Amino acid sequence: MLADLIEVTTQDGFLLGGAYFAPNAAPTDAPPLKRRDSPVEAVCFFHGDGGHFYRKLYLDLGARLAARGIAFLSANRRGHDIVAGGAPGDALAGYAHESVEDSRMDYAAWLDALSERGHKSVAIGGHSGGAVRATYAQSKEHWPQVSAVVSVSPGEYDHYGLIDLHGDEFRKAFSWCVDQVQSGRPNAYIRPGIPWGSTWSASAFLDCFAPDNRYSVTRRAADLRCPALFVFGSEECGNGIDSLPVCGAAMRSLKTAAHTGMGITVEVIDGANHGYTGRETQLFEAMYSWLTAL
């Protein structure tokens, strides 16, 4: 697995790291790989909430795509890890303090880096919260060099839908965050266990799940102006121990949207959980097949 470790600085001073896999970066002793052409030259991929660019799943995707002629950038967003350093001299950052809105600056910095490497047609994407950010950022920016979006297991950030899914648990968490912000404690931490297991600052929780549904993946998918692939695992969308209700909600609403001629494709990988454990190859094949069919 060969990759270049690279860094970029966002316009507001965040230093972000990533791993760039150049196309055709396959071991010389590897067997010939069946390749198909794709109009997409590179994929810029963001990790899930509280994660980081060097998770094995993302690095393996990068190595596989690069070996078939598509460059891959596994990139940190400012919401890497739960709490991390921010811009020099600034407050703490990391997922607990991140706004989805900030992803626009994070992707912009990485797109500049890919442009410097000669890539003119790029797909942006991500896993979990990174998938939500890819959809949101392109719906707002409409970058001309972004010709596709690859969104793996996004959740549906729907305020009233979350009340339907989690009832009083969500209401109490949201109300607590409102009280903290109004009391001058926006950075007070909460770990409610829903909509998924993570930690937020009060202000970040309110921003993420605001009643105006500003980050709804279904709402934003309607304004991408480019083809989009949404991939889910059957287990995260089911009712078993690996269920993640926000992903099931996103899958169902996006399947409905896929029939409206907006260029949306929804794939569900049988037996896959949110982390695609044991289904990594199927995830790669879904992404690669779609990218080469554009």
RARAVEN-V749725 format. One record per residue. N is the residue number from 1. RES is the residue in one letter. OMEGA is omega as a letter, one per 20 degrees, with the letter a starting at -180 (* if undefined). NEAR is the number of other ideal C-beta (glycine too) atoms within 12 Angstrom. Layout:
BEGIN
N:RES:OMEGA:NEAR, N:RES:OMEGA:NEAR
END
This chain:
BEGIN
1:M:a:22, 2:L:r:21, 3:A:r:28, 4:D:r:21, 5:L:a:19, 6:I:r:28, 7:E:r:20, 8:V:r:33, 9:T:r:21, 10:T:a:29, 11:Q:r:17, 12:D:r:21, 13:G:r:20, 14:F:r:34, 15:L:a:23, 16:L:r:42, 17:G:r:30, 18:G:r:37, 19:A:a:37, 20:Y:r:35, 21:F:r:39, 22:A:r:27, 23:P:a:31, 24:N:a:21, 25:A:r:27, 26:A:r:23, 27:P:a:14, 28:T:a:10, 29:D:a:6, 30:A:r:16, 31:P:r:9, 32:P:a:11, 33:L:r:21, 34:K:a:13, 35:R:r:19, 36:R:a:19, 37:D:r:17, 38:S:r:29, 39:P:r:23, 40:V:a:39, 41:E:a:32, 42:A:r:42, 43:V:r:51, 44:C:a:57, 45:F:r:48, 46:F:r:52, 47:H:r:46, 48:G:a:43, 49:D:r:41, 50:G:a:31, 51:G:a:34, 52:H:a:31, 53:F:a:40, 54:Y:r:22, 55:R:a:29, 56:K:a:20, 57:L:a:36, 58:Y:r:43, 59:L:r:31, 60:D:r:26, 61:L:r:43, 62:G:a:41, 63:A:a:32, 64:R:r:33, 65:L:a:46, 66:A:r:36, 67:A:r:31, 68:R:r:33, 69:G:r:28, 70:I:r:44, 71:A:a:41, 72:F:r:49, 73:L:r:52, 74:S:a:45, 75:A:r:53, 76:N:r:45, 77:R:a:53, 78:R:r:49, 79:G:r:47, 80:H:a:38, 81:D:a:29, 82:I:r:25, 83:V:a:24, 84:A:r:27, 85:G:r:20, 86:G:r:25, 87:A:a:21, 88:P:r:12, 89:G:a:8, 90:D:a:16, 91:A:r:21, 92:L:r:22, 93:A:a:34, 94:G:a:31, 95:Y:a:41, 96:A:a:34, 97:H:a:35, 98:E:r:44, 99:S:r:35, 100:V:r:41, 101:E:a:27, 102:D:a:37, 103:S:r:45, 104:R:r:32, 105:M:r:30, 106:D:r:45, 107:Y:a:46, 108:A:a:32, 109:A:a:35, 110:W:r:50, 111:L:r:36, 112:D:r:25, 113:A:r:30, 114:L:r:38, 115:S:r:24, 116:E:r:16, 117:R:r:24, 118:G:a:15, 119:H:a:30, 120:K:r:19, 121:S:a:29, 122:V:r:41, 123:A:r:45, 124:I:a:47, 125:G:r:55, 126:G:a:51, 127:H:r:45, 128:S:r:46, 129:G:r:45, 130:G:r:49, 131:A:r:48, 132:V:a:51, 133:R:r:50, 134:A:a:52, 135:T:a:50, 136:Y:a:41, 137:A:a:40, 138:Q:r:43, 139:S:r:35, 140:K:a:26, 141:E:a:28, 142:H:r:18, 143:W:a:30, 144:P:a:14, 145:Q:r:28, 146:V:a:39, 147:S:r:32, 148:A:r:39, 149:V:r:52, 150:V:a:48, 151:S:a:52, 152:V:r:53, 153:S:r:51, 154:P:r:51, 155:G:r:47, 156:E:a:44, 157:Y:a:43, 158:D:a:34, 159:H:a:29, 160:Y:r:21, 161:G:r:28, 162:L:r:34, 163:I:r:23, 164:D:a:19, 165:L:a:29, 166:H:r:26, 167:G:a:17, 168:D:r:16, 169:E:r:20, 170:F:r:32, 171:R:a:22, 172:K:r:19, 173:A:a:32, 174:F:r:32, 175:S:r:21, 176:W:r:26, 177:C:r:32, 178:V:a:24, 179:D:a:19, 180:Q:a:24, 181:V:a:24, 182:Q:r:15, 183:S:r:14, 184:G:r:11, 185:R:a:17, 186:P:a:25, 187:N:r:24, 188:A:a:25, 189:Y:r:26, 190:I:r:33, 191:R:a:21, 192:P:a:27, 193:G:r:15, 194:I:i:27, 195:P:r:38, 196:W:a:35, 197:G:r:18, 198:S:r:33, 199:T:r:27, 200:W:r:41, 201:S:a:33, 202:A:a:32, 203:S:r:28, 204:A:r:39, 205:F:r:40, 206:L:r:29, 207:D:a:29, 208:C:a:47, 209:F:a:42, 210:A:a:25, 211:P:r:21, 212:D:r:15, 213:N:a:24, 214:R:a:23, 215:Y:r:41, 216:S:a:35, 217:V:r:49, 218:T:r:38, 219:R:a:28, 220:R:r:41, 221:A:a:39, 222:A:a:23, 223:D:a:24, 224:L:a:38, 225:R:r:22, 226:C:r:34, 227:P:r:30, 228:A:r:42, 229:L:r:42, 230:F:a:49, 231:V:r:44, 232:F:r:47, 233:G:a:37, 234:S:a:27, 235:E:r:28, 236:E:a:39, 237:C:a:37, 238:G:a:23, 239:N:a:12, 240:G:a:16, 241:I:r:10, 242:D:a:26, 243:S:r:23, 244:L:a:38, 245:P:a:31, 246:V:r:43, 247:C:r:44, 248:G:r:32, 249:A:r:33, 250:A:a:48, 251:M:a:40, 252:R:a:25, 253:S:r:33, 254:L:r:43, 255:K:r:23, 256:T:r:19, 257:A:a:29, 258:A:a:25, 259:H:a:13, 260:T:r:14, 261:G:a:10, 262:M:r:25, 263:G:a:26, 264:I:r:35, 265:T:r:32, 266:V:r:33, 267:E:r:33, 268:V:a:31, 269:I:a:32, 270:D:r:19, 271:G:a:22, 272:A:r:35, 273:N:a:28, 274:H:r:41, 275:G:r:27, 276:Y:r:36, 277:T:a:19, 278:G:a:17, 279:R:a:29, 280:E:a:28, 281:T:r:19, 282:Q:r:26, 283:L:r:39, 284:F:a:34, 285:E:r:25, 286:A:a:34, 287:M:a:45, 288:Y:r:35, 289:S:a:22, 290:W:a:35, 291:L:a:40, 292:T:r:23, 293:A:a:19, 294:L:*:26
END
